[in-house]
Amino acid sequence: MSGNVLHDIPTEGSVAFLNELAVTYWLVYIGARPNRPMDLTEPWLRSTGFPQGDIYLGKTQAKRMQIVSSLKPLYDFVAGIGDGW
């Protein structure tokens, strides 16, 4: 994570791709940031053009997997996309 989350650059093609998916699916973002910058993560997603979705943060892979497990009863997950899984 950069010193200022708001200056992070999205992975090439990710904004367009997720906007295409958002036409059919509700998105759930599970990020590899600690919980502390949640107040920056959502504005960053909006300012870079990512579509609306629920946001969960877990700094470690183990924490992100716990998040996924806890969310399974709430969402019908179809796919996962990311570089830190």
N, CA, C and O atoms as a Tinker XYZ file with bonds, in Angstrom:
   340  protein
     1  N      0.852000   -1.170000    0.000000    73     2
     2  CA     0.000000    0.000000    0.000000    64     1     3
     3  C      0.894000    1.227000    0.000000    63     2     4     5
     4  O      1.883000    1.297000    0.730000    81     3
     5  N      0.534000    2.178000   -0.819000    73     3     6
     6  CA     1.323000    3.402000   -0.882000    64     5     7
     7  C      1.093000    4.230000    0.370000    63     6     8     9
     8  O      0.205000    3.933000    1.170000    81     7
     9  N      1.900000    5.272000    0.533000    73     7    10
    10  CA     1.759000    6.146000    1.679000    64     9    11
    11  C      0.411000    6.836000    1.715000    63    10    12    13
    12  O     -0.088000    7.170000    2.789000    81    11
    13  N     -0.179000    7.053000    0.561000    73    11    14
    14  CA    -1.489000    7.684000    0.479000    64    13    15
    15  C     -2.379000    6.827000   -0.410000    63    14    16    17
    16  O     -2.199000    6.790000   -1.627000    81    15
    17  N     -3.320000    6.154000    0.187000    73    15    18
    18  CA    -4.211000    5.240000   -0.519000    64    17    19
    19  C     -4.885000    5.927000   -1.706000    63    18    20    21
    20  O     -5.095000    5.299000   -2.743000    81    19
    21  N     -5.221000    7.194000   -1.566000    73    19    22
    22  CA    -5.941000    7.893000   -2.623000    64    21    23
    23  C     -5.106000    8.072000   -3.888000    63    22    24    25
    24  O     -5.650000    8.420000   -4.936000    81    23
    25  N     -3.790000    7.840000   -3.810000    73    23    26
    26  CA    -2.932000    7.939000   -4.992000    64    25    27
    27  C     -2.640000    6.580000   -5.633000    63    26    28    29
    28  O     -1.943000    6.514000   -6.646000    81    27
    29  N     -3.162000    5.506000   -5.058000    73    27    30
    30  CA    -2.975000    4.179000   -5.654000    64    29    31
    31  C     -3.632000    4.149000   -7.032000    63    30    32    33
    32  O     -4.660000    4.790000   -7.248000    81    31
    33  N     -3.043000    3.414000   -7.950000    73    31    34
    34  CA    -3.548000    3.312000   -9.322000    64    33    35
    35  C     -4.184000    1.935000   -9.503000    63    34    36    37
    36  O     -3.569000    0.924000   -9.166000    81    35
    37  N     -5.423000    1.883000  -10.038000    73    35    38
    38  CA    -6.059000    0.583000  -10.260000    64    37    39
    39  C     -5.288000   -0.257000  -11.277000    63    38    40    41
    40  O     -4.632000    0.278000  -12.170000    81    39
    41  N     -5.377000   -1.558000  -11.131000    73    39    42
    42  CA    -4.798000   -2.474000  -12.105000    64    41    43
    43  C     -5.458000   -2.217000  -13.456000    63    42    44    45
    44  O     -6.674000   -2.043000  -13.541000    81    43
    45  N     -4.658000   -2.196000  -14.490000    73    43    46
    46  CA    -5.158000   -1.899000  -15.835000    64    45    47
    47  C     -6.333000   -2.812000  -16.202000    63    46    48    49
    48  O     -6.247000   -4.032000  -16.064000    81    47
    49  N     -7.411000   -2.220000  -16.662000    73    47    50
    50  CA    -8.591000   -2.952000  -17.105000    64    49    51
    51  C     -9.556000   -3.343000  -16.002000    63    50    52    53
    52  O    -10.669000   -3.787000  -16.285000    81    51
    53  N     -9.150000   -3.185000  -14.746000    73    51    54
    54  CA    -9.992000   -3.661000  -13.644000    64    53    55
    55  C    -11.279000   -2.862000  -13.489000    63    54    56    57
    56  O    -12.328000   -3.437000  -13.200000    81    55
    57  N    -11.218000   -1.554000  -13.676000    73    55    58
    58  CA   -12.416000   -0.722000  -13.510000    64    57    59
    59  C    -13.457000   -1.094000  -14.561000    63    58    60    61
    60  O    -14.626000   -1.299000  -14.235000    81    59
    61  N    -13.036000   -1.181000  -15.816000    73    59    62
    62  CA   -13.974000   -1.522000  -16.892000    64    61    63
    63  C    -14.559000   -2.909000  -16.683000    63    62    64    65
    64  O    -15.761000   -3.111000  -16.852000    81    63
    65  N    -13.714000   -3.865000  -16.317000    73    63    66
    66  CA   -14.172000   -5.238000  -16.128000    64    65    67
    67  C    -15.200000   -5.333000  -15.006000    63    66    68    69
    68  O    -16.242000   -5.967000  -15.172000    81    67
    69  N    -14.916000   -4.708000  -13.867000    73    67    70
    70  CA   -15.846000   -4.797000  -12.743000    64    69    71
    71  C    -17.135000   -4.043000  -13.026000    63    70    72    73
    72  O    -18.195000   -4.430000  -12.534000    81    71
    73  N    -17.064000   -2.974000  -13.810000    73    71    74
    74  CA   -18.292000   -2.293000  -14.208000    64    73    75
    75  C    -19.147000   -3.192000  -15.096000    63    74    76    77
    76  O    -20.374000   -3.156000  -15.008000    81    75
    77  N    -18.521000   -3.991000  -15.943000    73    75    78
    78  CA   -19.268000   -4.957000  -16.755000    64    77    79
    79  C    -19.934000   -6.002000  -15.859000    63    78    80    81
    80  O    -21.107000   -6.324000  -16.047000    81    79
    81  N    -19.195000   -6.527000  -14.897000    73    79    82
    82  CA   -19.764000   -7.520000  -13.985000    64    81    83
    83  C    -20.912000   -6.942000  -13.157000    63    82    84    85
    84  O    -21.882000   -7.639000  -12.858000    81    83
    85  N    -20.796000   -5.673000  -12.792000    73    83    86
    86  CA   -21.797000   -5.043000  -11.927000    64    85    87
    87  C    -23.158000   -4.911000  -12.603000    63    86    88    89
    88  O    -24.162000   -4.680000  -11.930000    81    87
    89  N    -23.201000   -5.052000  -13.900000    73    87    90
    90  CA   -24.485000   -5.027000  -14.599000    64    89    91
    91  C    -25.321000   -6.242000  -14.201000    63    90    92    93
    92  O    -26.547000   -6.159000  -14.128000    81    91
    93  N    -24.665000   -7.355000  -13.947000    73    91    94
    94  CA   -25.347000   -8.617000  -13.637000    64    93    95
    95  C    -25.224000   -9.026000  -12.168000    63    94    96    97
    96  O    -26.137000   -9.645000  -11.622000    81    95
    97  N    -24.107000   -8.687000  -11.526000    73    95    98
    98  CA   -23.814000   -9.188000  -10.188000    64    97    99
    99  C    -23.630000   -8.054000   -9.184000    63    98   100   101
   100  O    -23.214000   -6.952000   -9.540000    81    99
   101  N    -23.949000   -8.346000   -7.916000    73    99   102
   102  CA   -23.605000   -7.438000   -6.821000    64   101   103
   103  C    -22.160000   -7.743000   -6.444000    63   102   104   105
   104  O    -21.815000   -8.904000   -6.222000    81   103
   105  N    -21.321000   -6.734000   -6.369000    73   103   106
   106  CA   -19.904000   -6.933000   -6.091000    64   105   107
   107  C    -19.603000   -6.844000   -4.598000    63   106   108   109
   108  O    -20.210000   -6.068000   -3.859000    81   107
   109  N    -18.655000   -7.658000   -4.190000    73   107   110
   110  CA   -18.151000   -7.640000   -2.822000    64   109   111
   111  C    -16.640000   -7.469000   -2.930000    63   110   112   113
   112  O    -15.950000   -8.327000   -3.481000    81   111
   113  N    -16.132000   -6.367000   -2.407000    73   111   114
   114  CA   -14.697000   -6.103000   -2.408000    64   113   115
   115  C    -14.091000   -6.618000   -1.109000    63   114   116   117
   116  O    -14.550000   -6.270000   -0.021000    81   115
   117  N    -13.067000   -7.440000   -1.225000    73   115   118
   118  CA   -12.328000   -7.912000   -0.057000    64   117   119
   119  C    -10.885000   -7.522000   -0.291000    63   118   120   121
   120  O    -10.167000   -8.172000   -1.051000    81   119
   121  N    -10.470000   -6.461000    0.365000    73   119   122
   122  CA    -9.163000   -5.882000    0.105000    64   121   123
   123  C     -8.101000   -6.322000    1.081000    63   122   124   125
   124  O     -8.389000   -6.779000    2.188000    81   123
   125  N     -6.857000   -6.173000    0.642000    73   123   126
   126  CA    -5.696000   -6.567000    1.439000    64   125   127
   127  C     -5.121000   -5.392000    2.209000    63   126   128   129
   128  O     -3.906000   -5.279000    2.374000    81   127
   129  N     -5.978000   -4.542000    2.667000    73   127   130
   130  CA    -5.548000   -3.410000    3.489000    64   129   131
   131  C     -6.017000   -3.650000    4.916000    63   130   132   133
   132  O     -6.998000   -4.357000    5.145000    81   131
   133  N     -5.314000   -3.059000    5.870000    73   131   134
   134  CA    -5.823000   -3.159000    7.242000    64   133   135
   135  C     -7.130000   -2.366000    7.356000    63   134   136   137
   136  O     -7.404000   -1.508000    6.517000    81   135
   137  N     -7.933000   -2.642000    8.378000    73   135   138
   138  CA    -9.226000   -1.959000    8.544000    64   137   139
   139  C     -9.105000   -0.453000    8.685000    63   138   140   141
   140  O    -10.021000    0.283000    8.318000    81   139
   141  N     -8.005000    0.001000    9.202000    73   139   142
   142  CA    -7.851000    1.426000    9.498000    64   141   143
   143  C     -8.159000    2.340000    8.320000    63   142   144   145
   144  O     -8.839000    3.344000    8.530000    81   143
   145  N     -7.706000    2.066000    7.080000    73   143   146
   146  CA    -7.991000    3.016000    6.003000    64   145   147
   147  C     -9.348000    2.819000    5.323000    63   146   148   149
   148  O     -9.522000    3.245000    4.182000    81   147
   149  N    -10.316000    2.180000    5.999000    73   147   150
   150  CA   -11.625000    1.978000    5.374000    64   149   151
   151  C    -12.217000    3.303000    4.911000    63   150   152   153
   152  O    -12.855000    3.368000    3.859000    81   151
   153  N    -12.007000    4.366000    5.698000    73   151   154
   154  CA   -12.559000    5.661000    5.320000    64   153   155
   155  C    -11.884000    6.226000    4.071000    63   154   156   157
   156  O    -12.398000    7.172000    3.475000    81   155
   157  N    -10.751000    5.669000    3.668000    73   155   158
   158  CA   -10.092000    6.076000    2.426000    64   157   159
   159  C    -10.379000    5.100000    1.284000    63   158   160   161
   160  O    -10.396000    5.494000    0.118000    81   159
   161  N    -10.601000    3.849000    1.614000    73   159   162
   162  CA   -10.792000    2.830000    0.581000    64   161   163
   163  C    -12.055000    3.086000   -0.230000    63   162   164   165
   164  O    -12.015000    3.045000   -1.460000    81   163
   165  N    -13.164000    3.346000    0.429000    73   163   166
   166  CA   -14.407000    3.576000   -0.304000    64   165   167
   167  C    -14.321000    4.815000   -1.202000    63   166   168   169
   168  O    -14.701000    4.733000   -2.370000    81   167
   169  N    -13.839000    5.954000   -0.706000    73   167   170
   170  CA   -13.693000    7.108000   -1.610000    64   169   171
   171  C    -12.749000    6.823000   -2.783000    63   170   172   173
   172  O    -12.969000    7.307000   -3.894000    81   171
   173  N    -11.688000    6.029000   -2.527000    73   171   174
   174  CA   -10.768000    5.680000   -3.614000    64   173   175
   175  C    -11.491000    4.865000   -4.676000    63   174   176   177
   176  O    -11.346000    5.139000   -5.867000    81   175
   177  N    -12.270000    3.862000   -4.260000    73   175   178
   178  CA   -13.011000    3.052000   -5.226000    64   177   179
   179  C    -13.935000    3.927000   -6.071000    63   178   180   181
   180  O    -13.998000    3.761000   -7.289000    81   179
   181  N    -14.642000    4.844000   -5.445000    73   179   182
   182  CA   -15.566000    5.719000   -6.174000    64   181   183
   183  C    -14.818000    6.673000   -7.106000    63   182   184   185
   184  O    -15.216000    6.864000   -8.256000    81   183
   185  N    -13.733000    7.270000   -6.607000    73   183   186
   186  CA   -13.009000    8.266000   -7.410000    64   185   187
   187  C    -12.307000    7.651000   -8.616000    63   186   188   189
   188  O    -12.030000    8.347000   -9.592000    81   187
   189  N    -12.019000    6.357000   -8.557000    73   187   190
   190  CA   -11.348000    5.701000   -9.675000    64   189   191
   191  C    -12.338000    5.012000  -10.613000    63   190   192   193
   192  O    -11.931000    4.423000  -11.614000    81   191
   193  N    -13.637000    5.080000  -10.296000    73   191   194
   194  CA   -14.651000    4.568000  -11.200000    64   193   195
   195  C    -15.135000    3.160000  -10.945000    63   194   196   197
   196  O    -15.904000    2.620000  -11.740000    81   195
   197  N    -14.698000    2.545000   -9.843000    73   195   198
   198  CA   -15.188000    1.209000   -9.530000    64   197   199
   199  C    -16.669000    1.280000   -9.163000    63   198   200   201
   200  O    -17.113000    2.258000   -8.560000    81   199
   201  N    -17.436000    0.249000   -9.522000    73   199   202
   202  CA   -18.867000    0.252000   -9.202000    64   201   203
   203  C    -19.120000    0.001000   -7.712000    63   202   204   205
   204  O    -18.235000   -0.429000   -6.972000    81   203
   205  N    -20.337000    0.280000   -7.309000    73   203   206
   206  CA   -20.744000    0.095000   -5.927000    64   205   207
   207  C    -20.650000   -1.375000   -5.532000    63   206   208   209
   208  O    -20.845000   -2.267000   -6.358000    81   207
   209  N    -20.354000   -1.609000   -4.277000    73   207   210
   210  CA   -20.302000   -2.958000   -3.728000    64   209   211
   211  C    -19.976000   -2.884000   -2.253000    63   210   212   213
   212  O    -19.540000   -1.846000   -1.756000    81   211
   213  N    -20.184000   -3.973000   -1.562000    73   211   214
   214  CA   -19.835000   -4.033000   -0.142000    64   213   215
   215  C    -18.324000   -4.193000   -0.014000    63   214   216   217
   216  O    -17.690000   -4.837000   -0.851000    81   215
   217  N    -17.749000   -3.607000    1.034000    73   215   218
   218  CA   -16.299000   -3.577000    1.198000    64   217   219
   219  C    -15.911000   -4.208000    2.534000    63   218   220   221
   220  O    -16.460000   -3.877000    3.585000    81   219
   221  N    -14.948000   -5.126000    2.458000    73   219   222
   222  CA   -14.383000   -5.760000    3.647000    64   221   223
   223  C    -12.873000   -5.738000    3.499000    63   222   224   225
   224  O    -12.355000   -5.926000    2.398000    81   223
   225  N    -12.167000   -5.512000    4.586000    73   223   226
   226  CA   -10.709000   -5.434000    4.536000    64   225   227
   227  C    -10.071000   -6.417000    5.506000    63   226   228   229
   228  O    -10.525000   -6.585000    6.637000    81   227
   229  N     -9.016000   -7.056000    5.042000    73   227   230
   230  CA    -8.240000   -7.964000    5.878000    64   229   231
   231  C     -6.793000   -7.927000    5.431000    63   230   232   233
   232  O     -6.501000   -8.238000    4.276000    81   231
   233  N     -5.904000   -7.564000    6.293000    73   231   234
   234  CA    -4.502000   -7.358000    5.923000    64   233   235
   235  C     -3.807000   -8.646000    5.493000    63   234   236   237
   236  O     -2.939000   -8.613000    4.621000    81   235
   237  N     -4.172000   -9.770000    6.087000    73   235   238
   238  CA    -3.495000  -11.030000    5.758000    64   237   239
   239  C     -4.413000  -11.927000    4.931000    63   238   240   241
   240  O     -5.633000  -11.762000    4.928000    81   239
   241  N     -3.800000  -12.871000    4.237000    73   239   242
   242  CA    -4.583000  -13.829000    3.472000    64   241   243
   243  C     -5.501000  -14.623000    4.400000    63   242   244   245
   244  O     -6.654000  -14.887000    4.058000    81   243
   245  N     -4.999000  -15.000000    5.558000    73   243   246
   246  CA    -5.814000  -15.743000    6.520000    64   245   247
   247  C     -7.047000  -14.939000    6.936000    63   246   248   249
   248  O     -8.145000  -15.490000    7.025000    81   247
   249  N     -6.874000  -13.662000    7.186000    73   247   250
   250  CA    -8.003000  -12.811000    7.574000    64   249   251
   251  C     -8.999000  -12.693000    6.421000    63   250   252   253
   252  O    -10.208000  -12.737000    6.649000    81   251
   253  N     -8.515000  -12.546000    5.196000    73   251   254
   254  CA    -9.424000  -12.456000    4.043000    64   253   255
   255  C    -10.204000  -13.749000    3.858000    63   254   256   257
   256  O    -11.381000  -13.713000    3.498000    81   255
   257  N     -9.573000  -14.883000    4.097000    73   255   258
   258  CA   -10.267000  -16.159000    3.987000    64   257   259
   259  C    -11.319000  -16.297000    5.092000    63   258   260   261
   260  O    -12.383000  -16.871000    4.859000    81   259
   261  N    -11.034000  -15.779000    6.285000    73   259   262
   262  CA   -12.033000  -15.762000    7.357000    64   261   263
   263  C    -13.234000  -14.915000    6.949000    63   262   264   265
   264  O    -14.382000  -15.277000    7.204000    81   263
   265  N    -12.947000  -13.780000    6.310000    73   263   266
   266  CA   -14.022000  -12.899000    5.845000    64   265   267
   267  C    -14.898000  -13.640000    4.842000    63   266   268   269
   268  O    -16.125000  -13.609000    4.941000    81   267
   269  N    -14.268000  -14.306000    3.874000    73   267   270
   270  CA   -15.025000  -15.059000    2.870000    64   269   271
   271  C    -15.896000  -16.121000    3.544000    63   270   272   273
   272  O    -17.075000  -16.258000    3.218000    81   271
   273  N    -15.328000  -16.856000    4.465000    73   271   274
   274  CA   -16.093000  -17.895000    5.166000    64   273   275
   275  C    -17.290000  -17.309000    5.904000    63   274   276   277
   276  O    -18.376000  -17.888000    5.888000    81   275
   277  N    -17.098000  -16.177000    6.543000    73   275   278
   278  CA   -18.193000  -15.566000    7.300000    64   277   279
   279  C    -19.269000  -14.983000    6.386000    63   278   280   281
   280  O    -20.418000  -14.830000    6.799000    81   279
   281  N    -18.902000  -14.660000    5.153000    73   279   282
   282  CA   -19.861000  -14.059000    4.226000    64   281   283
   283  C    -20.615000  -15.083000    3.375000    63   282   284   285
   284  O    -21.621000  -14.740000    2.755000    81   283
   285  N    -20.150000  -16.322000    3.336000    73   283   286
   286  CA   -20.793000  -17.340000    2.491000    64   285   287
   287  C    -22.299000  -17.457000    2.722000    63   286   288   289
   288  O    -23.037000  -17.628000    1.753000    81   287
   289  N    -22.787000  -17.372000    3.960000    73   287   290
   290  CA   -24.243000  -17.450000    4.139000    64   289   291
   291  C    -24.996000  -16.221000    3.600000    63   290   292   293
   292  O    -26.205000  -16.279000    3.378000    81   291
   293  N    -24.280000  -15.125000    3.395000    73   291   294
   294  CA   -24.926000  -13.880000    2.971000    64   293   295
   295  C    -24.897000  -13.655000    1.467000    63   294   296   297
   296  O    -25.745000  -12.940000    0.932000    81   295
   297  N    -23.936000  -14.252000    0.785000    73   295   298
   298  CA   -23.745000  -14.016000   -0.640000    64   297   299
   299  C    -23.627000  -15.342000   -1.374000    63   298   300   301
   300  O    -23.138000  -16.330000   -0.825000    81   299
   301  N    -24.077000  -15.351000   -2.612000    73   299   302
   302  CA   -23.883000  -16.499000   -3.488000    64   301   303
   303  C    -22.670000  -16.181000   -4.353000    63   302   304   305
   304  O    -22.812000  -15.700000   -5.477000    81   303
   305  N    -21.472000  -16.452000   -3.824000    73   303   306
   306  CA   -20.254000  -16.109000   -4.545000    64   305   307
   307  C    -20.154000  -16.912000   -5.830000    63   306   308   309
   308  O    -20.340000  -18.129000   -5.836000    81   307
   309  N    -19.857000  -16.210000   -6.923000    73   307   310
   310  CA   -19.707000  -16.849000   -8.239000    64   309   311
   311  C    -18.247000  -16.918000   -8.618000    63   310   312   313
   312  O    -17.811000  -17.896000   -9.224000    81   311
   313  N    -17.480000  -15.893000   -8.272000    73   311   314
   314  CA   -16.056000  -15.852000   -8.661000    64   313   315
   315  C    -15.302000  -14.955000   -7.705000    63   314   316   317
   316  O    -15.886000  -14.137000   -6.994000    81   315
   317  N    -13.995000  -15.124000   -7.703000    73   315   318
   318  CA   -13.100000  -14.260000   -6.963000    64   317   319
   319  C    -11.987000  -13.802000   -7.885000    63   318   320   321
   320  O    -11.433000  -14.589000   -8.652000    81   319
   321  N    -11.671000  -12.538000   -7.802000    73   319   322
   322  CA   -10.639000  -11.969000   -8.665000    64   321   323
   323  C     -9.671000  -11.220000   -7.764000    63   322   324   325
   324  O    -10.099000  -10.449000   -6.905000    81   323
   325  N     -8.383000  -11.431000   -7.944000    73   323   326
   326  CA    -7.431000  -10.693000   -7.137000    64   325   327
   327  C     -6.017000  -11.169000   -7.345000    63   326   328   329
   328  O     -5.763000  -12.171000   -8.013000    81   327
   329  N     -5.103000  -10.424000   -6.757000    73   327   330
   330  CA    -3.707000  -10.782000   -6.918000    64   329   331
   331  C     -3.054000  -11.208000   -5.620000    63   330   332   333
   332  O     -1.873000  -11.554000   -5.618000    81   331
   333  N     -3.789000  -11.193000   -4.507000    73   331   334
   334  CA    -3.195000  -11.542000   -3.227000    64   333   335
   335  C     -3.845000  -12.716000   -2.546000    63   334   336   337
   336  O     -3.830000  -12.795000   -1.318000    81   335
   337  N     -4.418000  -13.635000   -3.301000    73   335   338
   338  CA    -5.131000  -14.752000   -2.701000    64   337   339
   339  C     -4.240000  -15.952000   -2.652000    63   338   340
   340  O     -4.655000  -17.009000   -2.177000    81   339
